[in-house]
């Protein structure tokens, strides 16, 4: 059950696409201050949360007709479990449902379309936009971003932010089955889809598994997993992962173009090789409007190699 921060009532919600896990958080300037924290504190996984434009004009002040339409649309999406790619009701249907003139409904929809929160598809209607990147959540299938983005028809890209040797703290050591203080390689990259940033990722690699790896190697490699496979013979078979919603750290938020305090999708994952040994610990901060996570229905079968990065090294 989800408790609405506006009405206070409990609302049952469903996952319209059981294989999709994502949340879309934004600032809600039209909500009373006492309600914003409650609503943002209980994000609905699998339910689209429509962002409201950050600007507030005179006609959008709390209590105005446009503000009411925005709020009613948001509640409708929560209560009906709308998801990315779903078609919203027509202007006539919304006007009748909300008891508001079609002209006001049309103006509110136009604002949301102009802000990129809705999209019109000709005569087909108005839809919730699809995310730019859909990342698979799988313990058995590759989650290499360069392949995920490329397979979706977009141009993958990466910007190396820093590369350093460090000592594993207690958390990193536990994840990688190392002694605390053991040397690790830390690689932080900004990931791009068609030159648009969508996530910031920090990889921790046991140094003894990547001897001689330097920043220039990562800078020149289109795919980190391909580099690790081809140069160091590393294999990747399974992974554990945890996805949550939290305010991104200041640096990550700035790189992703997020305002301070806005929720982002945080993923933490440990990747294991074919011998069951940890090969990488990954922390990934994802833009809430540009990324969705997708679980796979056939994730319990034998190990698959959907993406080239997940293949065994050539003997």
TORKOL-4160 file (C-alpha; in steps of 0.2 Angstrom, whole numbers, padded with zeros to 4 digits, m for minus):
315
<pt num="1" X="0000" Y="0000" Z="0000"/>
<pt num="2" X="0005" Y="0018" Z="m0003"/>
<pt num="3" X="0000" Y="0032" Z="0007"/>
<pt num="4" X="m0003" Y="0048" Z="m0003"/>
<pt num="5" X="0005" Y="0063" Z="0005"/>
<pt num="6" X="m0009" Y="0075" Z="m0002"/>
<pt num="7" X="m0024" Y="0066" Z="0004"/>
<pt num="8" X="m0017" Y="0055" Z="0017"/>
<pt num="9" X="m0027" Y="0040" Z="0011"/>
<pt num="10" X="m0019" Y="0023" Z="0007"/>
<pt num="11" X="m0019" Y="0018" Z="m0011"/>
<pt num="12" X="m0016" Y="0000" Z="m0018"/>
<pt num="13" X="m0005" Y="0000" Z="m0033"/>
<pt num="14" X="0000" Y="m0013" Z="m0045"/>
<pt num="15" X="0016" Y="m0015" Z="m0056"/>
<pt num="16" X="0008" Y="m0013" Z="m0074"/>
<pt num="17" X="0024" Y="m0021" Z="m0081"/>
<pt num="18" X="0030" Y="m0034" Z="m0068"/>
<pt num="19" X="0047" Y="m0034" Z="m0076"/>
<pt num="20" X="0050" Y="m0015" Z="m0074"/>
<pt num="21" X="0058" Y="m0008" Z="m0058"/>
<pt num="22" X="0060" Y="0011" Z="m0057"/>
<pt num="23" X="0055" Y="0027" Z="m0049"/>
<pt num="24" X="0054" Y="0044" Z="m0056"/>
<pt num="25" X="0056" Y="0057" Z="m0043"/>
<pt num="26" X="0056" Y="0076" Z="m0045"/>
<pt num="27" X="0052" Y="0092" Z="m0035"/>
<pt num="28" X="0034" Y="0095" Z="m0032"/>
<pt num="29" X="0033" Y="0114" Z="m0029"/>
<pt num="30" X="0014" Y="0114" Z="m0030"/>
<pt num="31" X="0012" Y="0103" Z="m0015"/>
<pt num="32" X="0011" Y="0111" Z="0003"/>
<pt num="33" X="0028" Y="0110" Z="0011"/>
<pt num="34" X="0021" Y="0098" Z="0025"/>
<pt num="35" X="0016" Y="0085" Z="0011"/>
<pt num="36" X="0031" Y="0085" Z="0001"/>
<pt num="37" X="0042" Y="0076" Z="0013"/>
<pt num="38" X="0029" Y="0063" Z="0016"/>
<pt num="39" X="0026" Y="0059" Z="m0003"/>
<pt num="40" X="0044" Y="0059" Z="m0007"/>
<pt num="41" X="0049" Y="0048" Z="0007"/>
<pt num="42" X="0038" Y="0033" Z="0000"/>
<pt num="43" X="0043" Y="0032" Z="m0018"/>
<pt num="44" X="0032" Y="0019" Z="m0027"/>
<pt num="45" X="0043" Y="0007" Z="m0036"/>
<pt num="46" X="0036" Y="0002" Z="m0053"/>
<pt num="47" X="0024" Y="0017" Z="m0053"/>
<pt num="48" X="0027" Y="0033" Z="m0063"/>
<pt num="49" X="0028" Y="0049" Z="m0053"/>
<pt num="50" X="0026" Y="0063" Z="m0064"/>
<pt num="51" X="0038" Y="0078" Z="m0061"/>
<pt num="52" X="0030" Y="0095" Z="m0061"/>
<pt num="53" X="0039" Y="0109" Z="m0070"/>
<pt num="54" X="0051" Y="0118" Z="m0058"/>
<pt num="55" X="0045" Y="0135" Z="m0062"/>
<pt num="56" X="0029" Y="0142" Z="m0054"/>
<pt num="57" X="0019" Y="0155" Z="m0063"/>
<pt num="58" X="0005" Y="0166" Z="m0056"/>
<pt num="59" X="m0008" Y="0154" Z="m0064"/>
<pt num="60" X="0001" Y="0139" Z="m0056"/>
<pt num="61" X="0000" Y="0145" Z="m0038"/>
<pt num="62" X="m0007" Y="0132" Z="m0026"/>
<pt num="63" X="m0026" Y="0133" Z="m0027"/>
<pt num="64" X="m0026" Y="0138" Z="m0045"/>
<pt num="65" X="m0035" Y="0128" Z="m0059"/>
<pt num="66" X="m0018" Y="0123" Z="m0067"/>
<pt num="67" X="m0010" Y="0118" Z="m0051"/>
<pt num="68" X="m0026" Y="0107" Z="m0047"/>
<pt num="69" X="m0025" Y="0098" Z="m0064"/>
<pt num="70" X="m0006" Y="0094" Z="m0061"/>
<pt num="71" X="m0010" Y="0087" Z="m0044"/>
<pt num="72" X="m0025" Y="0077" Z="m0050"/>
<pt num="73" X="m0015" Y="0070" Z="m0064"/>
<pt num="74" X="m0001" Y="0065" Z="m0052"/>
<pt num="75" X="m0014" Y="0056" Z="m0041"/>
<pt num="76" X="m0022" Y="0048" Z="m0056"/>
<pt num="77" X="m0005" Y="0040" Z="m0061"/>
<pt num="78" X="m0002" Y="0034" Z="m0044"/>
<pt num="79" X="m0019" Y="0026" Z="m0041"/>
<pt num="80" X="m0020" Y="0018" Z="m0058"/>
<pt num="81" X="m0002" Y="0012" Z="m0058"/>
<pt num="82" X="0003" Y="0021" Z="m0074"/>
<pt num="83" X="0020" Y="0017" Z="m0081"/>
<pt num="84" X="0032" Y="0024" Z="m0094"/>
<pt num="85" X="0025" Y="0022" Z="m0111"/>
<pt num="86" X="0007" Y="0021" Z="m0105"/>
<pt num="87" X="m0006" Y="0032" Z="m0113"/>
<pt num="88" X="m0015" Y="0045" Z="m0102"/>
<pt num="89" X="m0034" Y="0048" Z="m0104"/>
<pt num="90" X="m0040" Y="0061" Z="m0117"/>
<pt num="91" X="m0043" Y="0079" Z="m0113"/>
<pt num="92" X="m0062" Y="0076" Z="m0113"/>
<pt num="93" X="m0060" Y="0061" Z="m0101"/>
<pt num="94" X="m0049" Y="0071" Z="m0090"/>
<pt num="95" X="m0060" Y="0086" Z="m0090"/>
<pt num="96" X="m0075" Y="0075" Z="m0086"/>
<pt num="97" X="m0066" Y="0066" Z="m0072"/>
<pt num="98" X="m0059" Y="0081" Z="m0064"/>
<pt num="99" X="m0074" Y="0093" Z="m0067"/>
<pt num="100" X="m0062" Y="0106" Z="m0075"/>
<pt num="101" X="m0064" Y="0114" Z="m0092"/>
<pt num="102" X="m0055" Y="0106" Z="m0107"/>
<pt num="103" X="m0046" Y="0122" Z="m0110"/>
<pt num="104" X="m0038" Y="0121" Z="m0093"/>
<pt num="105" X="m0034" Y="0103" Z="m0095"/>
<pt num="106" X="m0026" Y="0106" Z="m0112"/>
<pt num="107" X="m0016" Y="0120" Z="m0106"/>
<pt num="108" X="m0009" Y="0110" Z="m0091"/>
<pt num="109" X="m0005" Y="0095" Z="m0103"/>
<pt num="110" X="0004" Y="0107" Z="m0115"/>
<pt num="111" X="0015" Y="0113" Z="m0101"/>
<pt num="112" X="0020" Y="0095" Z="m0096"/>
<pt num="113" X="0023" Y="0091" Z="m0115"/>
<pt num="114" X="0034" Y="0107" Z="m0117"/>
<pt num="115" X="0044" Y="0102" Z="m0101"/>
<pt num="116" X="0046" Y="0084" Z="m0108"/>
<pt num="117" X="0036" Y="0075" Z="m0094"/>
<pt num="118" X="0023" Y="0070" Z="m0107"/>
<pt num="119" X="0024" Y="0067" Z="m0126"/>
<pt num="120" X="0011" Y="0068" Z="m0140"/>
<pt num="121" X="0011" Y="0054" Z="m0153"/>
<pt num="122" X="0001" Y="0062" Z="m0167"/>
<pt num="123" X="m0017" Y="0056" Z="m0167"/>
<pt num="124" X="m0012" Y="0041" Z="m0155"/>
<pt num="125" X="m0014" Y="0052" Z="m0140"/>
<pt num="126" X="m0003" Y="0058" Z="m0125"/>
<pt num="127" X="0009" Y="0046" Z="m0117"/>
<pt num="128" X="0021" Y="0045" Z="m0102"/>
<pt num="129" X="0038" Y="0046" Z="m0111"/>
<pt num="130" X="0050" Y="0030" Z="m0112"/>
<pt num="131" X="0066" Y="0032" Z="m0102"/>
<pt num="132" X="0082" Y="0034" Z="m0112"/>
<pt num="133" X="0091" Y="0019" Z="m0105"/>
<pt num="134" X="0083" Y="0003" Z="m0098"/>
<pt num="135" X="0095" Y="m0006" Z="m0088"/>
<pt num="136" X="0093" Y="m0025" Z="m0085"/>
<pt num="137" X="0093" Y="m0031" Z="m0067"/>
<pt num="138" X="0099" Y="m0049" Z="m0069"/>
<pt num="139" X="0110" Y="m0061" Z="m0059"/>
<pt num="140" X="0113" Y="m0071" Z="m0075"/>
<pt num="141" X="0114" Y="m0059" Z="m0090"/>
<pt num="142" X="0126" Y="m0045" Z="m0093"/>
<pt num="143" X="0122" Y="m0028" Z="m0088"/>
<pt num="144" X="0137" Y="m0019" Z="m0097"/>
<pt num="145" X="0130" Y="m0002" Z="m0100"/>
<pt num="146" X="0139" Y="0001" Z="m0117"/>
<pt num="147" X="0130" Y="m0014" Z="m0124"/>
<pt num="148" X="0114" Y="m0010" Z="m0116"/>
<pt num="149" X="0114" Y="0008" Z="m0124"/>
<pt num="150" X="0120" Y="0002" Z="m0141"/>
<pt num="151" X="0108" Y="m0012" Z="m0142"/>
<pt num="152" X="0094" Y="0001" Z="m0139"/>
<pt num="153" X="0100" Y="0010" Z="m0154"/>
<pt num="154" X="0109" Y="0024" Z="m0145"/>
<pt num="155" X="0127" Y="0029" Z="m0145"/>
<pt num="156" X="0136" Y="0025" Z="m0129"/>
<pt num="157" X="0149" Y="0036" Z="m0122"/>
<pt num="158" X="0159" Y="0038" Z="m0106"/>
<pt num="159" X="0170" Y="0051" Z="m0098"/>
<pt num="160" X="0183" Y="0046" Z="m0086"/>
<pt num="161" X="0182" Y="0057" Z="m0070"/>
<pt num="162" X="0196" Y="0049" Z="m0060"/>
<pt num="163" X="0207" Y="0034" Z="m0058"/>
<pt num="164" X="0217" Y="0030" Z="m0043"/>
<pt num="165" X="0224" Y="0016" Z="m0032"/>
<pt num="166" X="0217" Y="0016" Z="m0014"/>
<pt num="167" X="0215" Y="0005" Z="0001"/>
<pt num="168" X="0199" Y="m0005" Z="0003"/>
<pt num="169" X="0189" Y="0001" Z="0018"/>
<pt num="170" X="0178" Y="m0012" Z="0028"/>
<pt num="171" X="0163" Y="m0011" Z="0016"/>
<pt num="172" X="0173" Y="m0013" Z="0000"/>
<pt num="173" X="0184" Y="m0026" Z="0008"/>
<pt num="174" X="0169" Y="m0036" Z="0013"/>
<pt num="175" X="0161" Y="m0035" Z="m0005"/>
<pt num="176" X="0177" Y="m0040" Z="m0014"/>
<pt num="177" X="0182" Y="m0053" Z="m0001"/>
<pt num="178" X="0198" Y="m0044" Z="0003"/>
<pt num="179" X="0207" Y="m0039" Z="0019"/>
<pt num="180" X="0203" Y="m0022" Z="0025"/>
<pt num="181" X="0217" Y="m0010" Z="0018"/>
<pt num="182" X="0220" Y="m0021" Z="0003"/>
<pt num="183" X="0224" Y="m0011" Z="m0013"/>
<pt num="184" X="0210" Y="m0008" Z="m0025"/>
<pt num="185" X="0208" Y="0001" Z="m0041"/>
<pt num="186" X="0195" Y="0015" Z="m0041"/>
<pt num="187" X="0187" Y="0020" Z="m0057"/>
<pt num="188" X="0174" Y="0034" Z="m0058"/>
<pt num="189" X="0165" Y="0037" Z="m0075"/>
<pt num="190" X="0151" Y="0048" Z="m0082"/>
<pt num="191" X="0140" Y="0037" Z="m0093"/>
<pt num="192" X="0132" Y="0045" Z="m0108"/>
<pt num="193" X="0118" Y="0040" Z="m0121"/>
<pt num="194" X="0119" Y="0050" Z="m0137"/>
<pt num="195" X="0130" Y="0063" Z="m0127"/>
<pt num="196" X="0117" Y="0065" Z="m0113"/>
<pt num="197" X="0123" Y="0060" Z="m0096"/>
<pt num="198" X="0112" Y="0047" Z="m0087"/>
<pt num="199" X="0123" Y="0039" Z="m0073"/>
<pt num="200" X="0139" Y="0041" Z="m0063"/>
<pt num="201" X="0148" Y="0025" Z="m0059"/>
<pt num="202" X="0162" Y="0020" Z="m0047"/>
<pt num="203" X="0170" Y="0003" Z="m0050"/>
<pt num="204" X="0181" Y="m0005" Z="m0037"/>
<pt num="205" X="0193" Y="m0018" Z="m0043"/>
<pt num="206" X="0205" Y="m0029" Z="m0033"/>
<pt num="207" X="0222" Y="m0023" Z="m0039"/>
<pt num="208" X="0230" Y="m0040" Z="m0039"/>
<pt num="209" X="0217" Y="m0045" Z="m0053"/>
<pt num="210" X="0222" Y="m0030" Z="m0064"/>
<pt num="211" X="0241" Y="m0029" Z="m0063"/>
<pt num="212" X="0248" Y="m0014" Z="m0073"/>
<pt num="213" X="0231" Y="m0006" Z="m0077"/>
<pt num="214" X="0232" Y="0013" Z="m0079"/>
<pt num="215" X="0221" Y="0027" Z="m0082"/>
<pt num="216" X="0226" Y="0028" Z="m0101"/>
<pt num="217" X="0220" Y="0010" Z="m0103"/>
<pt num="218" X="0202" Y="0015" Z="m0097"/>
<pt num="219" X="0202" Y="0031" Z="m0106"/>
<pt num="220" X="0205" Y="0023" Z="m0122"/>
<pt num="221" X="0193" Y="0008" Z="m0120"/>
<pt num="222" X="0175" Y="0009" Z="m0126"/>
<pt num="223" X="0170" Y="m0004" Z="m0113"/>
<pt num="224" X="0178" Y="m0008" Z="m0096"/>
<pt num="225" X="0172" Y="m0026" Z="m0096"/>
<pt num="226" X="0179" Y="m0029" Z="m0113"/>
<pt num="227" X="0196" Y="m0022" Z="m0107"/>
<pt num="228" X="0196" Y="m0033" Z="m0092"/>
<pt num="229" X="0191" Y="m0048" Z="m0102"/>
<pt num="230" X="0203" Y="m0046" Z="m0116"/>
<pt num="231" X="0219" Y="m0040" Z="m0106"/>
<pt num="232" X="0217" Y="m0049" Z="m0090"/>
<pt num="233" X="0206" Y="m0064" Z="m0094"/>
<pt num="234" X="0193" Y="m0059" Z="m0082"/>
<pt num="235" X="0176" Y="m0068" Z="m0084"/>
<pt num="236" X="0159" Y="m0062" Z="m0078"/>
<pt num="237" X="0145" Y="m0074" Z="m0073"/>
<pt num="238" X="0133" Y="m0068" Z="m0060"/>
<pt num="239" X="0130" Y="m0052" Z="m0050"/>
<pt num="240" X="0121" Y="m0047" Z="m0034"/>
<pt num="241" X="0112" Y="m0030" Z="m0035"/>
<pt num="242" X="0102" Y="m0018" Z="m0024"/>
<pt num="243" X="0092" Y="m0003" Z="m0030"/>
<pt num="244" X="0086" Y="0011" Z="m0019"/>
<pt num="245" X="0080" Y="0029" Z="m0021"/>
<pt num="246" X="0091" Y="0042" Z="m0012"/>
<pt num="247" X="0097" Y="0060" Z="m0014"/>
<pt num="248" X="0113" Y="0059" Z="m0025"/>
<pt num="249" X="0129" Y="0066" Z="m0018"/>
<pt num="250" X="0133" Y="0084" Z="m0022"/>
<pt num="251" X="0146" Y="0079" Z="m0036"/>
<pt num="252" X="0135" Y="0066" Z="m0044"/>
<pt num="253" X="0120" Y="0077" Z="m0044"/>
<pt num="254" X="0129" Y="0091" Z="m0052"/>
<pt num="255" X="0136" Y="0079" Z="m0066"/>
<pt num="256" X="0118" Y="0073" Z="m0069"/>
<pt num="257" X="0110" Y="0090" Z="m0069"/>
<pt num="258" X="0100" Y="0086" Z="m0054"/>
<pt num="259" X="0095" Y="0099" Z="m0041"/>
<pt num="260" X="0101" Y="0096" Z="m0023"/>
<pt num="261" X="0090" Y="0084" Z="m0013"/>
<pt num="262" X="0081" Y="0077" Z="m0029"/>
<pt num="263" X="0080" Y="0058" Z="m0028"/>
<pt num="264" X="0091" Y="0047" Z="m0039"/>
<pt num="265" X="0091" Y="0029" Z="m0043"/>
<pt num="266" X="0106" Y="0021" Z="m0033"/>
<pt num="267" X="0112" Y="0004" Z="m0038"/>
<pt num="268" X="0125" Y="m0006" Z="m0029"/>
<pt num="269" X="0131" Y="m0022" Z="m0037"/>
<pt num="270" X="0144" Y="m0035" Z="m0034"/>
<pt num="271" X="0150" Y="m0044" Z="m0050"/>
<pt num="272" X="0157" Y="m0062" Z="m0049"/>
<pt num="273" X="0167" Y="m0072" Z="m0061"/>
<pt num="274" X="0164" Y="m0089" Z="m0067"/>
<pt num="275" X="0173" Y="m0096" Z="m0052"/>
<pt num="276" X="0162" Y="m0087" Z="m0040"/>
<pt num="277" X="0175" Y="m0074" Z="m0035"/>
<pt num="278" X="0171" Y="m0055" Z="m0034"/>
<pt num="279" X="0178" Y="m0046" Z="m0049"/>
<pt num="280" X="0170" Y="m0029" Z="m0046"/>
<pt num="281" X="0160" Y="m0019" Z="m0034"/>
<pt num="282" X="0150" Y="m0005" Z="m0042"/>
<pt num="283" X="0141" Y="0010" Z="m0036"/>
<pt num="284" X="0130" Y="0018" Z="m0049"/>
<pt num="285" X="0120" Y="0034" Z="m0047"/>
<pt num="286" X="0106" Y="0035" Z="m0061"/>
<pt num="287" X="0096" Y="0050" Z="m0067"/>
<pt num="288" X="0078" Y="0047" Z="m0062"/>
<pt num="289" X="0070" Y="0053" Z="m0078"/>
<pt num="290" X="0082" Y="0045" Z="m0090"/>
<pt num="291" X="0085" Y="0027" Z="m0083"/>
<pt num="292" X="0073" Y="0013" Z="m0079"/>
<pt num="293" X="0078" Y="m0004" Z="m0072"/>
<pt num="294" X="0071" Y="m0020" Z="m0079"/>
<pt num="295" X="0071" Y="m0037" Z="m0071"/>
<pt num="296" X="0070" Y="m0052" Z="m0083"/>
<pt num="297" X="0057" Y="m0065" Z="m0082"/>
<pt num="298" X="0068" Y="m0079" Z="m0087"/>
<pt num="299" X="0082" Y="m0075" Z="m0075"/>
<pt num="300" X="0082" Y="m0092" Z="m0067"/>
<pt num="301" X="0089" Y="m0102" Z="m0082"/>
<pt num="302" X="0107" Y="m0106" Z="m0086"/>
<pt num="303" X="0120" Y="m0092" Z="m0088"/>
<pt num="304" X="0117" Y="m0082" Z="m0104"/>
<pt num="305" X="0128" Y="m0071" Z="m0114"/>
<pt num="306" X="0117" Y="m0058" Z="m0122"/>
<pt num="307" X="0130" Y="m0045" Z="m0123"/>
<pt num="308" X="0148" Y="m0047" Z="m0130"/>
<pt num="309" X="0156" Y="m0041" Z="m0114"/>
<pt num="310" X="0150" Y="m0056" Z="m0104"/>
<pt num="311" X="0158" Y="m0069" Z="m0115"/>
<pt num="312" X="0172" Y="m0079" Z="m0109"/>
<pt num="313" X="0189" Y="m0074" Z="m0115"/>
<pt num="314" X="0196" Y="m0081" Z="m0131"/>
<pt num="315" X="0208" Y="m0095" Z="m0127"/>
